[in-house]
Amino acid sequence: MTASSSILGASEPQGSAESEAWTRVLGEFANEGGVDYAALKENRVDLDRFLAALGHSQVKGLSREAQIAFWCNAYNAVVVHYVLERYPEVSSVKEVSGFFSGFRFLVAGRQMTLDEIEAEARNLGDPRVHFAVVCASTSCPDLRPEAYRADILDQQLEEDTARFLSDSSKGLDWDREGNTLHLSSIFKWYAGDFTGGSTVVAYFSRGRVLDWIRPRLPAELAVQVEEREPKIRYLEYDWSLNDRPRR
C-alpha cells in the first residue's frame, strides 16, 4: 500500500504523515466544537499539506472503515479550506453561492463538490457519518479534535453520535410536559439514511427514525420515549459560522 493510499487511517494504527497533519490542525485549532479560523488562517501549513495529499489519494481497495474515515476527513478539511478562503468576511456558509454544490476540489483523483464528497461517505451505509461531517455551522455536530481512523472508527462515531444527541440545542430536546421530541433537522433531511429506505417515506413514518435513535439514548429517556410515543418536531437549524476563537 502506498503512502498516499493509506492516508486518513487506512491500515496503520497511527495513520499516515498526512492524516497526522490533519490531526495536528484539529488538535490546535478545533475549539468548543468549532474552529479558530483566524488563528488557522495564519498557520495553515499542515492543512495545506493534508489538502494536497487528498488529490492523489487512492480509495479503491481500502476497507469500508478506511473509506468512511477518508471521506469524512476530506469533507471536513475542504469545508474548513473554503471558509478560510473567505474569512473573516463570511458569517455563514449559506451566504456563499455554490458552497456545497458548485465549488470543486481535487479528491482521490476527481474534482468533487462537497455534496459529492458527503454522498461518498453516506453511500457506505453508516448513518453515523451525519455526526462526523461538519458543514461549518453552529447547528452542525461538533468538529472532532482528531482525524477519523479506520482502526478506531466505530468508537469515534459512537462518541460523536452520543455527543450530538445529548446536546439539547442542536441534537435532541425532550419536552416532557408537551410530550414532544425536538430533533435536529438532519433527521428530517436524511431520514432515509436512518431507516434504510426512502427519505420521503421515512419522514412520514417518523417512528422508524425513532427506532434508530432510541437505543442510543440514556436508558430512562429511551423508556419514556417508547412508552409515551411523543410528537416529533424539528429544531431550527442555525447556519451561523462555527467560529470559535481560543481565549
Secondary structure, DSSP 8 states (H G I E B T S, - for coil): --TGGGTTTSSSTT--HHHHHHHHHHHHHEETTEE-HHHHHH--HHHHHHHHHHHT---TTS-HHHHHHHHHHHHHHHHHHHHHHHTTT-SBGGGSTTTTTT--EEETTEEE-HHHHHHHHHTTS-GGGGGT---SBTTS----SS---GGGHHHHHHHHHHHHHT-TTTTEEEETTTTEEEE-THHHHTHHHHHTS-HHHHHH-HHHHHHHHGGGS-HHHHHHHHHH--EEEE-----BB-B----
